[in-house]
């Protein structure tokens, strides 16, 4: 992380602003908001977050990851919200019932999509 700020609120927030550290940032997180999707820029990839079993929140602009985001929405492991719903979503996330439901959904989603994950890792790995 390029800089450290003192917390002024009771909920820790991590904002990643460097390349190559996405897994570190996601690993520190419980709830991941996908950048770019809250403006008309298009979403960043939600794949790393879902593989690390994090709840993914996206905004309305998801045209460049539409297929995976639609699958995640259907499987109830992604939430799609409007920018004015961010505060409400954070509060709801910390309700125990909500977290239990999410954990069950993500395990099912990952198991159902395991073969797709293997194909994706194989495809991506030839570029690294």
Short mmCIF file of the C-alpha atoms (twelve columns), coordinates in Angstrom:
data_MODEL
# 
_entry.id   MODEL 
# 
loop_
_atom_site.group_PDB 
_atom_site.id 
_atom_site.type_symbol 
_atom_site.label_atom_id 
_atom_site.label_alt_id 
_atom_site.label_comp_id 
_atom_site.label_asym_id 
_atom_site.label_seq_id 
_atom_site.Cartn_x 
_atom_site.Cartn_y 
_atom_site.Cartn_z 
_atom_site.pdbx_PDB_model_num 
ATOM 1   C CA . UNK A 1   0.000   0.000   0.000   1 
ATOM 2   C CA . UNK A 2   1.475   3.270   -1.040  1 
ATOM 3   C CA . UNK A 3   0.420   5.269   2.002   1 
ATOM 4   C CA . UNK A 4   -1.184  4.808   5.394   1 
ATOM 5   C CA . UNK A 5   -3.938  7.018   6.713   1 
ATOM 6   C CA . UNK A 6   -5.222  7.261   10.267  1 
ATOM 7   C CA . UNK A 7   -8.717  5.854   10.665  1 
ATOM 8   C CA . UNK A 8   -11.395 8.384   11.487  1 
ATOM 9   C CA . UNK A 9   -14.296 5.925   11.434  1 
ATOM 10  C CA . UNK A 10  -15.000 2.677   13.233  1 
ATOM 11  C CA . UNK A 11  -15.025 0.566   10.047  1 
ATOM 12  C CA . UNK A 12  -11.586 0.024   8.453   1 
ATOM 13  C CA . UNK A 13  -11.443 0.780   4.747   1 
ATOM 14  C CA . UNK A 14  -8.683  -0.176  2.348   1 
ATOM 15  C CA . UNK A 15  -8.357  1.600   -0.975  1 
ATOM 16  C CA . UNK A 16  -5.813  0.021   -3.289  1 
ATOM 17  C CA . UNK A 17  -3.947  2.366   -5.595  1 
ATOM 18  C CA . UNK A 18  -0.976  0.318   -6.765  1 
ATOM 19  C CA . UNK A 19  -0.547  -2.314  -9.444  1 
ATOM 20  C CA . UNK A 20  0.284   -5.922  -8.645  1 
ATOM 21  C CA . UNK A 21  -1.129  -6.010  -5.127  1 
ATOM 22  C CA . UNK A 22  -4.751  -6.875  -5.824  1 
ATOM 23  C CA . UNK A 23  -4.642  -10.181 -3.938  1 
ATOM 24  C CA . UNK A 24  -3.182  -8.430  -0.880  1 
ATOM 25  C CA . UNK A 25  -5.967  -5.846  -0.873  1 
ATOM 26  C CA . UNK A 26  -8.698  -8.403  -1.435  1 
ATOM 27  C CA . UNK A 27  -7.235  -10.699 1.207   1 
ATOM 28  C CA . UNK A 28  -7.532  -7.890  3.758   1 
ATOM 29  C CA . UNK A 29  -11.155 -7.299  2.821   1 
ATOM 30  C CA . UNK A 30  -14.460 -8.793  3.857   1 
ATOM 31  C CA . UNK A 31  -16.502 -6.850  1.334   1 
ATOM 32  C CA . UNK A 32  -15.147 -5.802  -2.077  1 
ATOM 33  C CA . UNK A 33  -16.515 -2.913  -4.122  1 
ATOM 34  C CA . UNK A 34  -15.452 -3.266  -7.745  1 
ATOM 35  C CA . UNK A 35  -14.050 -0.023  -9.107  1 
ATOM 36  C CA . UNK A 36  -15.157 1.461   -12.384 1 
ATOM 37  C CA . UNK A 37  -18.632 -0.013  -12.093 1 
ATOM 38  C CA . UNK A 38  -20.074 2.950   -10.194 1 
ATOM 39  C CA . UNK A 39  -19.358 5.336   -13.056 1 
ATOM 40  C CA . UNK A 40  -19.771 4.581   -16.747 1 
ATOM 41  C CA . UNK A 41  -16.241 3.131   -17.031 1 
ATOM 42  C CA . UNK A 42  -17.057 -0.556  -16.842 1 
ATOM 43  C CA . UNK A 43  -16.207 -2.913  -14.031 1 
ATOM 44  C CA . UNK A 44  -12.808 -4.193  -13.007 1 
ATOM 45  C CA . UNK A 45  -12.510 -7.977  -12.788 1 
ATOM 46  C CA . UNK A 46  -14.498 -9.620  -9.986  1 
ATOM 47  C CA . UNK A 47  -12.755 -12.968 -10.496 1 
ATOM 48  C CA . UNK A 48  -9.991  -12.550 -7.902  1 
ATOM 49  C CA . UNK A 49  -12.483 -11.472 -5.247  1 
ATOM 50  C CA . UNK A 50  -14.817 -14.390 -5.831  1 
ATOM 51  C CA . UNK A 51  -11.932 -16.903 -5.807  1 
ATOM 52  C CA . UNK A 52  -10.925 -15.520 -2.401  1 
ATOM 53  C CA . UNK A 53  -14.542 -15.984 -1.230  1 
ATOM 54  C CA . UNK A 54  -15.289 -12.294 -0.770  1 
ATOM 55  C CA . UNK A 55  -18.675 -10.726 -1.314  1 
ATOM 56  C CA . UNK A 56  -18.495 -8.647  -4.475  1 
ATOM 57  C CA . UNK A 57  -20.458 -5.429  -4.885  1 
ATOM 58  C CA . UNK A 58  -20.734 -3.872  -8.330  1 
ATOM 59  C CA . UNK A 59  -22.390 -0.769  -9.639  1 
ATOM 60  C CA . UNK A 60  -24.535 -0.460  -12.756 1 
ATOM 61  C CA . UNK A 61  -21.660 -0.269  -15.298 1 
ATOM 62  C CA . UNK A 62  -20.569 -3.875  -15.898 1 
ATOM 63  C CA . UNK A 63  -20.533 -4.145  -19.692 1 
ATOM 64  C CA . UNK A 64  -16.961 -5.446  -19.905 1 
ATOM 65  C CA . UNK A 65  -17.474 -8.329  -17.404 1 
ATOM 66  C CA . UNK A 66  -21.162 -8.873  -18.103 1 
ATOM 67  C CA . UNK A 67  -21.093 -12.689 -18.328 1 
ATOM 68  C CA . UNK A 68  -19.289 -13.412 -15.043 1 
ATOM 69  C CA . UNK A 69  -21.192 -10.675 -13.216 1 
ATOM 70  C CA . UNK A 70  -24.544 -11.964 -14.454 1 
ATOM 71  C CA . UNK A 71  -23.577 -15.477 -13.300 1 
ATOM 72  C CA . UNK A 72  -22.579 -14.114 -9.904  1 
ATOM 73  C CA . UNK A 73  -25.794 -12.137 -9.576  1 
ATOM 74  C CA . UNK A 74  -27.814 -15.237 -10.436 1 
ATOM 75  C CA . UNK A 75  -25.831 -17.262 -7.871  1 
ATOM 76  C CA . UNK A 76  -26.354 -14.524 -5.249  1 
ATOM 77  C CA . UNK A 77  -22.617 -14.009 -4.674  1 
ATOM 78  C CA . UNK A 78  -22.480 -10.555 -6.256  1 
ATOM 79  C CA . UNK A 79  -24.639 -7.582  -5.386  1 
ATOM 80  C CA . UNK A 80  -25.429 -4.927  -7.935  1 
ATOM 81  C CA . UNK A 81  -26.319 -1.575  -6.413  1 
ATOM 82  C CA . UNK A 82  -26.580 2.088   -7.274  1 
ATOM 83  C CA . UNK A 83  -24.015 4.510   -5.833  1 
ATOM 84  C CA . UNK A 84  -26.534 5.900   -3.328  1 
ATOM 85  C CA . UNK A 85  -26.947 2.407   -1.810  1 
ATOM 86  C CA . UNK A 86  -23.316 1.955   -0.707  1 
ATOM 87  C CA . UNK A 87  -23.844 2.935   2.946   1 
ATOM 88  C CA . UNK A 88  -26.954 0.759   3.285   1 
ATOM 89  C CA . UNK A 89  -25.121 -2.190  1.695   1 
ATOM 90  C CA . UNK A 90  -22.215 -1.937  4.139   1 
ATOM 91  C CA . UNK A 91  -24.619 -1.941  7.111   1 
ATOM 92  C CA . UNK A 92  -26.527 -4.927  5.725   1 
ATOM 93  C CA . UNK A 93  -23.301 -6.848  5.117   1 
ATOM 94  C CA . UNK A 94  -22.521 -6.948  8.825   1 
ATOM 95  C CA . UNK A 95  -25.806 -8.655  9.707   1 
ATOM 96  C CA . UNK A 96  -25.029 -12.251 10.698  1 
ATOM 97  C CA . UNK A 97  -27.927 -13.772 8.721   1 
ATOM 98  C CA . UNK A 98  -26.757 -12.041 5.572   1 
ATOM 99  C CA . UNK A 99  -23.173 -13.297 5.945   1 
ATOM 100 C CA . UNK A 100 -24.288 -16.890 6.573   1 
ATOM 101 C CA . UNK A 101 -26.453 -16.845 3.444   1 
ATOM 102 C CA . UNK A 102 -23.598 -15.405 1.373   1 
ATOM 103 C CA . UNK A 103 -21.087 -18.035 2.559   1 
ATOM 104 C CA . UNK A 104 -23.453 -20.831 1.581   1 
ATOM 105 C CA . UNK A 105 -24.068 -19.250 -1.841  1 
ATOM 106 C CA . UNK A 106 -20.382 -18.712 -2.608  1 
ATOM 107 C CA . UNK A 107 -19.413 -22.297 -1.826  1 
ATOM 108 C CA . UNK A 108 -22.151 -23.583 -4.157  1 
ATOM 109 C CA . UNK A 109 -21.213 -21.064 -6.865  1 
ATOM 110 C CA . UNK A 110 -17.513 -21.966 -6.777  1 
ATOM 111 C CA . UNK A 111 -18.241 -25.688 -6.854  1 
ATOM 112 C CA . UNK A 112 -20.623 -25.308 -9.810  1 
ATOM 113 C CA . UNK A 113 -18.089 -23.206 -11.716 1 
ATOM 114 C CA . UNK A 114 -14.922 -25.127 -10.823 1 
ATOM 115 C CA . UNK A 115 -14.385 -26.402 -14.357 1 
ATOM 116 C CA . UNK A 116 -14.775 -22.886 -15.740 1 
ATOM 117 C CA . UNK A 117 -12.266 -21.655 -13.142 1 
ATOM 118 C CA . UNK A 118 -9.707  -24.251 -14.220 1 
ATOM 119 C CA . UNK A 119 -10.134 -23.212 -17.867 1 
ATOM 120 C CA . UNK A 120 -9.789  -19.547 -16.933 1 
ATOM 121 C CA . UNK A 121 -6.622  -20.105 -14.883 1 
ATOM 122 C CA . UNK A 122 -5.108  -22.100 -17.753 1 
ATOM 123 C CA . UNK A 123 -5.999  -19.322 -20.210 1 
ATOM 124 C CA . UNK A 124 -4.647  -16.523 -18.004 1 
ATOM 125 C CA . UNK A 125 -1.488  -18.377 -16.966 1 
ATOM 126 C CA . UNK A 126 -0.064  -18.445 -20.486 1 
ATOM 127 C CA . UNK A 127 0.339   -14.654 -20.247 1 
ATOM 128 C CA . UNK A 128 2.364   -14.731 -17.006 1 
# 
